[in-house]
Amino acid sequence: MRKFIFLALGILSFSATAVRAQDPAAADLSVGYSYLREGLSNGINANGGSVALTGYANRWLGITGDFGAYHASPFGISANTYTYLVGPRFAYRKSSRVTPFAQVLLGGAHLTASAGGGSGSANGFAFSGGGGIELGISQHLAFRPQVDYIGIRSNGSTGNSVRASASIVYRFGSR
């Protein structure tokens, strides 16, 4: 009888561990390369990176903080764009292998430019909408391609940009 009780407890603890291993992560951190097309049709190409941290309230809703830094040098002008955004992420986290998501972020941007010894900067309101897909590599790692529209409102006009990113995601905790 004792053996049966120990066997039953062992099976129950193993199955609870297996179920917990299938739970989605409570949060994730991504770091990656980003290409930013500023100004769309007559714009400039900027290269840089982005870092995002997302904490999930449940299986489908998370809050994301995103920071990006991009640099371009068109026509001898050194131009930098920094974005800092936060907002909800909606994810379909049914599988750890493939997780599509969409997000809407709001925040700010800081723009700098310098050429020939002169420089200037501006701050503005930034907003973003986009999405991507996480492709699971292991339980804690994923690859995330992503595309976002980023609008920057500064000095009475709105600059339209598109960002394409490729990131490595570290998933931690469990929900």
BELQUIBEL-V675981 format. One line per field, one symbol per residue. phi: phi as a letter, one per 20 degrees, with the letter a starting at -180 (. if undefined). Layout:
phi=???
//
This chain:
phi=.gfffffffffffffffffffeffffbbcccaecddeenlfdececdrbbccccdeebfcdcdddccccccbcelmdecccccccbrecdcddeceeccfbcbcccrbbcdcbbalndbbbbdbecbbbraabedfebgdcbdcebccecdcdblncdeeccddcccdddebmbe
//
